[in-house]
């Protein structure tokens, strides 16, 4: 039997193909269905309380409040805090809220960017929600976020943590408006707790608000046309944010110029003005604290504004301590460390409507011992990493004249293995891009280690312990292999690889997605038919059959010659079930001969693959054995086989290797018997039969 995770992985892939996890059909986070819960509460005339994110200190988390403060926390619904609470009052604005007692400026800066884009924010914040009794209010709200490859619908109750009647975390500047506080609670639920939102990067939330394409620009090495890119991004309805360098401590120190160290900001505007007969490029920024501004040139009270036309001054200048201010592009690049753009489509990069970028995405996984080969420092194992073959076409004539310095973006995002965000330990990740020379073109499967002895034509600049790394490149049309990897080998994690290019591209994993088995040739030293028949009769009963116990003795005494570890009884029972065509629970002479030829052949293959001659196959050696056997499978399937048969040591004995190959052979025949060549479609009774090893023998 495959491990339960196999079925879950298959269902997840099918859900994706059926549109599950899409913006219009998001997954139900923690299997909570908003409509069903709302209906239940309405029928039973009760207010919803979320037992998956309960109104208690577990949902607040550790390290946010002092013990005496935690003891004073009271969770209240908005109707108990103010009269006539509203979900949204007079529209959504970046000026609606101010940061609370947790360091989630990165999240709130992203909300500030979200308020500008109606088509995106209505995907995140369903607007048909209300506190009015006659409009379905039952203390239940929901929000949607993109999380590592799929959209999820997150249900919450509206109980909010307070101390002395005041909200602890984000609060609206209009006391009876609560959309921001409820949205923060929903995202805290996704992260695991409010404490799990402490510290982060604006790029993380921007990505979770769009599920789109993320680009980071380091401002100390910004391209000369960065302001133009930002201007076009603003026109194309992208979300933008930025961050300041960390100071000497982790505290958000306010510098004399008003800029906060180690802090996230929203980019809310990009414009160009004429001043003293010269043009000046300006950037408008928003501090999610809701107050505290830059006080240098082009700040609210700067004399620089007296040098522009009254019309421009009226259009741009707003003298209020609301956290929003203008600064020149030069001051922006010197005051901030990085800038992020997140968009649904990066066509704005070239400033041409004729040049469109295409995108490809792929889910993958590194597994210790099989597909986690580490970086290129580890030449012998690097090739075992997932490999992706991409064919990059030439750009269209209309786009060719508009080509900028780059025509490809590669993004690599690692997925967490824990729900609680603060417990996630990111690995150092990166990728390399190799050109495929003529002698390797058209080859199927993974390319061997010697191919990667050459230098890559492009790569990520550094291996970073970040959620996502990305790089722009310029590549000529041709074929390439992209290899994502962790820095060190044998580190297990899942990832999403995204490829964007100006021209059409064709991306596929460099391994087969179906199991195709070439039957092993019987070993030459397996003996002639008479000698094998004699061996069988020595162990068979009066009916010339062997059961599992007799088969166990036969194999251990003749195939292994008493060497330990031997074949276990469960393994022999499985062999009998797989090879028993006569449905007797035993093997007759003909069935035994077929099994013996296979087992001897697999033993020889095992010995050839065991390069270290230590009596077990490492998972790397297993890959070589699979190839030699004629088995081609995806990295995902190899990973599943390693989990099922590798044991705690990650190594396979002869017993587990033989059992694996026999089962793969059986699976292939089941597929060919029950499928239409594309897939298998089973009724419930057929599913139960396929899970019964005694029934599998009919397909041998």
Secondary structure as UniProt FT lines:
FT   HELIX           4..17
FT   TURN            18..21
FT   TURN            23..24
FT   STRAND          27..28
FT   HELIX           29..31
FT   HELIX           34..44
FT   TURN            51..52
FT   HELIX           57..60
FT   HELIX           67..71
FT   STRAND          74..77
FT   HELIX           78..81
FT   HELIX           94..96
FT   STRAND          97..98
FT   HELIX           105..114
FT   TURN            115..116
FT   HELIX           118..124
FT   HELIX           133..135
FT   STRAND          140..147
FT   TURN            148..149
FT   STRAND          150..157
FT   STRAND          159..163
FT   TURN            164..165
FT   STRAND          166..167
FT   STRAND          171..172
FT   TURN            175..176
FT   HELIX           179..191
FT   HELIX           195..197
FT   HELIX           202..210
FT   STRAND          213..218
FT   HELIX           219..221
FT   TURN            224..225
FT   HELIX           226..235
FT   TURN            236..237
FT   STRAND          239..243
FT   TURN            256..257
FT   TURN            261..262
FT   STRAND          264..275
FT   TURN            276..277
FT   STRAND          278..287
FT   TURN            288..289
FT   TURN            297..298
FT   TURN            300..301
FT   HELIX           303..307
FT   HELIX           310..316
FT   STRAND          324..328
FT   HELIX           329..335
FT   STRAND          338..343
FT   HELIX           347..349
FT   TURN            350..351
FT   TURN            353..354
FT   STRAND          358..366
FT   TURN            368..371
FT   TURN            376..377
FT   HELIX           379..382
FT   TURN            383..384
FT   STRAND          388..392
FT   HELIX           397..400
FT   TURN            401..402
FT   STRAND          408..415
FT   HELIX           421..423
FT   STRAND          429..435
FT   HELIX           438..440
FT   TURN            441..442
FT   HELIX           449..453
FT   STRAND          458..459
FT   STRAND          468..473
FT   STRAND          478..486
FT   STRAND          493..501
FT   STRAND          505..509
FT   HELIX           524..526
FT   HELIX           529..539
FT   TURN            542..543
FT   STRAND          545..546
FT   HELIX           548..554
FT   HELIX           555..559
FT   TURN            561..562
FT   HELIX           569..579
FT   STRAND          587..588
FT   HELIX           589..609
FT   TURN            611..612
FT   HELIX           619..629
FT   HELIX           635..645
FT   TURN            647..650
FT   HELIX           654..674
FT   HELIX           684..690
FT   HELIX           693..696
FT   HELIX           697..699
//
